[in-house]
Amino acid sequence: MKRKRQKRFLILKILVVIVLLAIILLFSFRNAILNKVIQRIDAKLEKEYQCNFAIQKAAFHGLTNVAFQHITLVPKQADTLVRIDELKTSVNFWKLLTGHIQLGKLEINKGYIQLVKYQKGSNFEAFLHSKKDGKETDEVNYAKLLNRVTSRLMDLVPTDMQVKGFAFRMDDKGKKVTFDFNELALAEKKLKTIIQVTSEDFSQQWSINGFADPRDRKADLTFANAKGDTIKIPYLDKRFNLKTGFKSIHFNLENLAMDGGELHIDGYSSIDNLFINHPKIANKDVIIKNARFDYRWIVGKRFIALDSTSGLQLNSIKCQPFISYTKDNEKIYELKLKIPKMKAQDFINSLPAGLFRHFEGMEAQGNFSYALNFKYNDHQPKNIVFESHLKPEGLKITKYGEADLNKINGQFTYRAIDHGVLQRPIQVGSGNYTYLDEMSPYLKKCVLTSEDPSFMTHHGFINEAFKESISKNIRTKKFARGASTISMQLVKNVFLTREKTLSRKLEEILLVYILENNHISTKDRMLEVYFNIIEWGPNVYGIAEASEFYFQKKPIDLNVNQCLFLATIIPNPKGFMSKFDANNQLKPSAKQTEKFLTNLMFRRNLLTANDTIDNFPLYISGPAKFYLKQKPETSEPQEQPTEEFEF
């Protein structure tokens, strides 16, 4: 027994001696090893990225402190990417022995990183190409991968940091921005940063202050203008025509840790007085006074999810979101959103200024709650789940804003906008206005069959159409199909504009809901106004003008074929000429479409054989015949239409 103890003690002493010898050898040859490492890095950067990496002087001071002078990274035949005059740092010795780098202190004096983009290429493009290692990425464990990446990044963030005279520069084909770090200090877990931001248009001082603990993975930081003014974000306006800024941002990271094989990320972010200006969003500044996002992300082996305990607040509107992405044998996307019961007036008051200008001044009574449920499986695209439920409680609009929906029931003047230009006024309810009983009954049947079959029964929206639209857009990875109903088209034309902005679309959705669910107008009145204001051809507005323009008839005298033709040109009325050949006859594809719609109406008992007795071949007799294209007839393959309509 005694011999065994002596033997173990001897082995232990030998191991201690070996470790001490290794440390002594490492200490003795540390500078030589360091230079070898630098040479290897230089060789790798030159081979893989065609860059020259150089350090004029590098040396250890003690066992863990390292000092570098004149570091440069220069891509071949391009501007310098990185230059640092002096860098001092310390590394965790025990982490270093295990092959990991964990920085302790960091000092940087003078230098810059600059990204330069030319007409052809850039000084950083070589680093954008991924280096594939041949491993199968489908078997990646998301939680372990993200935890490993964040751990390495946190280790590279020093616990004590002092940066002076360092700049980050961007030059995108002459669009220049410079971020000068006048002061960046991290000491005793307190971060203080002053950044001088300079672009072609303005110069500002930004500050980032607060608590930062990279080892415990916690942070609480405030980002603001050093002088208390609004922060303006440079470059985006020149590059993307996006003007944006804010008063301040608060970022909090409370937890970043593995738990039961899952990575949990908890914290919150808030922003004050955010403004956004982009022609695709709205035609004026969109302002959000207060927004807060309390997040709890969960990352598993094959999924990433925003837990339903998370919260999103926009002014007084509080939401409970759930987002999930799962990639196993199938890709599954899920989105759930709940707005607990709230006052309708609080909702209206909380809408971002500039995004809902037609709602400004609107007053409402009652409460409502809302729930959205969406799920998409890429292996079962037709089984998409889209459920949208708004539950009103005594909801009533007592005062309208700029969009007075009541006007649809009376006389008013309508002026279409074509490419930003106001067109001639159209009088609704007087003049050349045509009432529904003064129109051919076939017109209503044909237009509804082609444009919106369930118009008379739906409440402004068609869930199935939305589902099909979303499914197709996801499959094609573009907005290939919309889901617009006649109600939405009517609201867009009468109360809004044709501008293709996010603002217009959101206002359209809310106004349609109010119009349809508050029974402000009857379906027949809505359809009647629709027929009287929409464009039916070049400078042709309303069914009275259309009947005369194409057939020299009154709307009441139109037959089935003529109504079918008018229904099919609604999506592109100015291009009606393309439906005809050189002999002013309908092309085979146009005839096939009309035949399909006719058969569909027969199946739905909207037409009988008697309705087609005097249904002569289509002939354009009015002024429209002068617009018909005169070109040799070409044979076209006949397409078999399907019962899939663009709503």
N, C-alpha and C positions, 0 to 999 in steps of 0.2 A: 504493500500500500504506500509505504514511504517512498519506494523507488518510483512508483507511478507519479507521485506528486513532484518528485525531483525532476522526472523526465518532462512533465508538463511545464514546470517552471523554466526548464532549460529551453524548451521550444519557444516559450513566450519571450525569453530574453533574446533568443536568436531573431525572432520576428521583430522585436523592438529595435535591435541593432540594424536589421535590414532596412526597416522604415527610416531610421535615422540616417543610415548611409545614403538611402535614396533621396532624402531631403537635402543632405549635404551635397550630393552630386547635382541635384536639381538646382540648388542655390549656386553652386560653383559654375555650372554651365547654363544658367538661366538666360543670360543675354545671347549666347550662341544659339540656344534653342529658339529664342524669340526671333532672331534674325532668320533662322531657317523657316520658321512659320510664315514670316513676312514674304520670304522668297517664294514659298509654295502658293500663298495667296496671290502674289503677283503673277506667277505662271498660270494659275487657274483662271484669273480674270482676263489674262491676255488670250488664252486658248478659247475660253467659252464665250467671252463677251467683247473681245478685241479692245481691251482697255489696258492702259498702263497705270499700275499702282506703285506708288513710291513713297517711302518714308525716309527723310534725310537722316534722322537720328532716332533710335529707339533703345531704351535701356530700363532695366529694373532698378528700383531704389528700395532696398530691403527685399523681403520675400514676396510681397504681394502688390507693391506699388509700381506702376509702369508709367513712363513718360515718353511721349512722342513729339517730334518737331517736324513741321513742314510735311504734312500728309497731303497727297494729291491723288486724285483718280481722274484720268483723262482718257476719254474714248478716242480712238484713232480718227483723225480728220474731223474732229468736233471740239466744241468748247468744253472747258474743264467742268466736270460734274461735281466734284467735291474738292475743297481745299480747306485745310485746318492748320493754322500756324503753330498752335501748341495745344496738346491734349495730355492731361494727367488723369490717371484712374487707379483704382485698387480693385482687386478681385478677391472673392472668397476662396481661400486656399483649399479647404476641404472639398468644396464644390468642384474646384479645378481638377483635383485628383480623380474625381469621378467622370470627368469629361464635360462638365457643364460650366458655363461662364456666368457668374453672378457678380454684378458690379456693386461696389460699395460706395466710393466717392468718385466724382467726375468733375473735372475742370476743363473748360474749353475757352481759349483766348484767341479771338479773331479767326475768321474764316467764313465759308459760305457753302451752301448747296445750291446749285442752279440747274433748272430744267429749261432747256432751250429747244424749241421746235422750229424747224425750217420748212420751206416749201416742200422739200423732199427729205423726210426723215427727221431725226432728233438726236440729241446727245444721250438719250436714255432708252432708246428703242430696243437695244440689245438685251436689256434687263426685263423687257416685257414678254419675251419668248419663254414659254414654260420648258423646263428640262424634264422630260419624261424618263422615269426610271424603269418603265416596263411593268410595274406592279399593278395589280388589278384594283382599281379604285372603288369598284362596287362593294368591296368587302370592308371598306373603311368604317371604323367605329367613330361616329360623329362626336360623341361625348369625350372619348379618350383623345381624339385628334385635337379638338378645340381646347381641352384642358392642357394638353402638352404645349400647344402653340402659345396660349395665354401665359403659361408658367414660364416659358422661355422669354417671352416679351417682358414679363414682370421682372425677371431676373436681370434683364438688360437695363431696366430703369434703376438708376442709382438711388441709394437712400439719402445721399448728400450730393448736391449738384450746384455748380456755379458756372454760368455761361455769360461771357461778355464779348461784345463785338462780333456776334455771329449772325448771319443773315440767310434767309431762304428766298431765292429769287425764281421768278417764272417769266419766260419770254416766249409767248405763243405767236410766232410770226409778227412780231412787233407789238403785241399786246403784253405790256410788262407790268408786273407787280413785285414789290419787294417787302419782305417781312424782316425787319431788323430787331433782333432780340437785344434791346438795350440792357435788360436785366432778366435773368432767369435763375432763381435761387430756390433750392429745396434743402431745408435744414430742419431737423427735429420734426419731420413729417408735415412741415408747413411750406407750401409752395407760393412763390410770389414771382409774377412775370409781367414785364412791360414790353410790349411789342409795338414798334413804329411801323405802320402800314402805309405804303406809298404806291399810288398808281398814277395813271395819266390824269385822272380827274380830281383826286382828293388825297389828303394825308390825314391819318388818324392814329391815335394811341390806344391800343387795346391792353386790357389787363386780365390775367388769369390768376386768381387767388383762392386759397383754401387749404384743405387737408388732403394729403396724399401719402398713403402707406403701401408701397409696392410689394412689400413682403407679406403683409396681411391681406392684400388684395382689397383694399378699401380706399375710397376717395370721396371728397365732398368739395366741389370746385364751383366757382362763380366766374363766368366769362362776361365782361362788360367793357364799355368805353371808359378809359381812364379819367375822362373829363365829365362823365355822366351823360354824354350825348348818345344819340342813336348810332349803333354800329352799322356801317354799310359794308356789304360784302363786295370786294372788287372782282374784276375779271369776268364774272358771270354775265354782267350786262353787255360786255363787248363780245363775249364768246357765244352766249346763248340768248341774248336779248332779255335776260332775266335780271330785274332789279329787286334786291331783297336786303333785309337787314332786321335788326331787333334792338331792344333796349338792353336785355341781359338774358343769359342762359345759366341755369343752375343744374349741375350734373352730380348725381349721388350714386355711388356703387357701394352697396351694403354687404353683399355676399357674392363670392365667386368661388365655388367649391364643389367637389364631387360628393355625392350622397347616394349610396345604394346603386352605384354604376351609372348614375345620371349627373350631369353637370347643371348646377343651379346658379342662375345669375339674377340677383335681386337688387332693386334700387329704384330711383325715379329721376326724371328730367322735367324741367319746367322752362318755359320761355315767356318773356314779357314783351308786349307790343311788337309782335312780328308783322312785317309788311312784305308783300310779294306783288310784283308787277310784271306780268307777261301777257302778250296778246292772245295766247292760247288759254289763259285762265280767266281774265276779265279785261274790260277796256279801261279800268282804273285800278288804283292801289287796293289790294285786299289786306285788311288789317285784322289781326287776331290779338286782342288785348292780353288775354291770359290763357295759357294752355299747359297742361301737366299730364305726364305719362308715368304712372306707377307700374313698373314692369316686373314680371317674374318669368324669365325664360327657363325652359327645361330642355336640355339636350340629351337625348338617349342614344342608344346604339345606332338606330336607323331612323330617328325622327328629331325634328326641332319644333317646339311648340311655345306659344305665348299662353301661359296658364290663364284660366278664366278668372282667377283671383286678381288679375291685373286690372288697372283702371285707367281710363282716358277721360280727361276733362277739358272741354272747350268752353271758356267763359263759364256759364252756369249749366251747360249740358254735360251730364255725366254718363259715360258708356262703360260697359263691361265687355271687352273684346276677348275672343279666343281665336288663335291662328295656329294651324298645324300643317306641317309638311312631313309626310312619311314616304320613304323610298326603300321598298323591299323588293318583292317580285313586281309590285305595282307602285306607281306614283299616285299618292292621294293628297289632295289639297282640301283643307277645311277652313271655313271662316264662320264664326258666330258673333253676333253683336246684339247686345241688349241695352236699351235705354229704359231704366226704371221710370215709373210714373212721375211725370213732372208737369208743371203748369205750361199751357200752350204759350202764354205771353212771355214766360221766361225763355222758352225755346226761341221765339221770334227775336227777342232782345239779344240773345246770345249768338245769333247768326253773324258770321264775319262781315264787317262793313266792307262794301265794295263787291262782295261776292253775290249778295242778294239785294240789289238796289231796289227791285220792284216790291220788296217786302218792307222797306223802310217806312215807318209810320203805320204799319198794320197793327191792329189790336184784335185780341181774341180772348174768349172765355173757355173755361174747362181745362181738362187734363188729357194726357195721352201717355201710352207706353208703346215701345216698339221692339220687335225681335226679328233678326235676320238669321237664316240658317242656309249655308252653302257648302256643298261637298262635290268634289270632282275626282273621278278615278280615270286615269288615262287608258286603262284597259276596258272601261265601260263608259265611254263618253256620252252615250245616249241616256244613261241612268243618272244624269246629273241631278243633284238636289238643289233647288232654289226656292226657299220659302220666305216670304216677306209679310209680316203681320203688324199692322198698326191698330192699336186698340184705343179708340177715343172714349172719353167720358165727359159728356156735355160739351163737346167741342163745337165752337161756333165763332165765325169771324164777324166781329162787330164793326170793324172799320178797315177798309182796304188801303193799301199804299198806292204806289204808282200804277199798279195793275188792278183796276177796278173790274172784277169779273162780272159784275152785274150788267155792264154795258153790252154784253153779248145778246141780251134780251131786247134791246131797244135799237134806235137808229144811231149810227156812228159812221165816221169817215175812216176808211182803211186805205193805207198807203204802203204798198210793198216796197221792200228795199232790195235792189239788185246790184250786187258788187259794191255795196256801200252807197248807192245812189237812190234817193227817194223817187218812186215812180208816181204816175198820175193818181189822183184821189179816186177811190171807188166808194160810192155811197151804199151803205148797208141799210136796208129798210125803206129805201126810196129810189126814185129814178129808174135805172135799168135792173133793179133788184127783182129776182124771180123766187116766188114762194115755192115750197116743196110740192104743193098740189098743182103747180103750173109746170112741173117737170114730168118727163116721161117716167113712169114707174120702173122702167127697165134700168134707168140710170142709177138709182139707188141700189138695185140688186147687183148690177155689174161692178160698180165701184166698191161696194162692201165685199163682194166675192174676191176681187183682186187685191184690195188694199187692207181690209180689216173685217174679216168674216164675223167676228163676235162683237162688233162695235155696239150693237143694241143691247147687249147683256153684260159686257165687262164694265169695270169701274175705272177705266182710264188706262189700265195696264193688263197685259196678258202674261201670266207667269210662264206658260209653256213657250211663248215667243222669246222671253228673256232667257230661258234655259237653253233653247236652241241657239240663240245668238251668242251666249257666253261659251257654249260648247264649241261652236264653229270658230269663234275668235281665238280660243285657246289652242285648238288644233292647228289653225293656220298661222298663229303667232302674230296676228294683226287684226285690226278692226274691219273684218270682212263683211260683217252683217250687223244691222241695227235691229231694234225691236220697237219702232215707233208706231203708235196707233193713230187713228184719225183724231182722237182727243188731243194727243200730244202735238200733232201737226197743226191743229186749230189754235191751240194755246201759243205755239211758237209764232204763227203768222199774225194773230190778232193782238197779242199782248207783249210779245218779245220781239227779237230780231232774228235774222238768219245767221248771225255771227257764230262761228264754230268755236265756242269757248266752253270751258268747264262751268263757268258762271251761268251761261244761258241754259245748259243742260240741267243743272241742278234746280234752277228756278222753274224750268219747264215741268220737272217731275213733281215738285211741291204744288205748283199752281194747278196741274191736272188733278192731283189728289183732292184739292180743295173744291175745284169745279165739279168733279164727278160725285164726291161723297157728301157734299153739302146740298146737292140737288138744286144748284143755282140755275140750271137751264135743263130743258128736256133734250133727249137724244135727237129728236126730229129737228128741233131748233138748231142744235149744234151742227147737224149734217147740212141743214139748209144754208147756214152761214158759210160753212166750209165750201159748198158748191158755188157760192157767190163771190168768194174772194180768192180762191186758188188760181194759179196761173195755168192756162190750158194751151198756151202757145206763145210765140213772140209778141209781147205786148197785148196779149189776150187774157183778160181777167173776168172770171165769172162765167156761169153756164150760158147765159144769154148771148154773150159775145162769142163763146165757143161754138154754139149751135149755128150762128150766122157765119162765122169765119170758115167753118169746114163744110157745112151742108146747106146754107141759106135757108135754115129752118128755125122755128121756135122750139124751145126746150121740150114742150109737151108733145111735139110731133116726131121725136127721135125714135128710130126702131132699135131692135136688139143689137144688130151689127154696129150701128153708129154709137150706141152707148158703150159697147165693148171696146171699140176703138178709143173712145175718150177715156175710158177707165185705164187702158194700158199705157197711155202717154203721160199720165199724172207724174210718174217718177222723173221723166225727162221731157217736159212739154215742148221745149224749144228744139228738141232733136226729133220731132215727129217725122221729119222727111226721111229719116233713115229706114223707116218701115216700108218704104215704097221702092219699086224698081224703076227702070227707065221709062216704062210704059204707064207709070202712075197707078200700078196695081200693087196690092199688098204682097210683100215677099213671102215665100213659103214659111219662113220662121214665124212671121207675124200671124199668118193664117193658122198655123199650128197652135200658137198661144191662144187665139180666140176660140179655136175648136175645143181646146182643153177646158177653158173657162165655161164655154157653153155646156159641155157635157157635165161639168161639175155642178152647174146650176140645175140641170135636169135631175141629177142624182139627189140634189137637196130640195127638189120640188119647188124651186124658184121659177122654173119655166115649164111650159107645156108645149105640145106640138102646135097648138093654135097661135102661140106667140111668135112663131117663125114662119107663118104662112106668107107674109109680105116682106120677108127678110131678104131683100135683093142684095147682090154683091156691093161692097162698099165703093162709093164713088165720091171723090172730093169735088164739090161744085162751087164752093165759095172762094174767097180771096186766098185761102190756104194753098190752092193749086199753083199759085205763082211762086211758092216757096219750095215746091217739090224739086228734088235734085234730078237733073237730066243727065243720066249716065247709062252706058250699056248695061243691060241686065246680066248679072252673073249668077251662076247656079250656086246655091248654098246648101250645105247639108242640113237636113231637118233635125232639129233638136226635139227630143221628147220631154216636154215640161213635166215637172213633178209638183206635187201639192206642197210646195215650200215657198212661202211668200216673203218678200222683204217688207216687213211692217214698218 
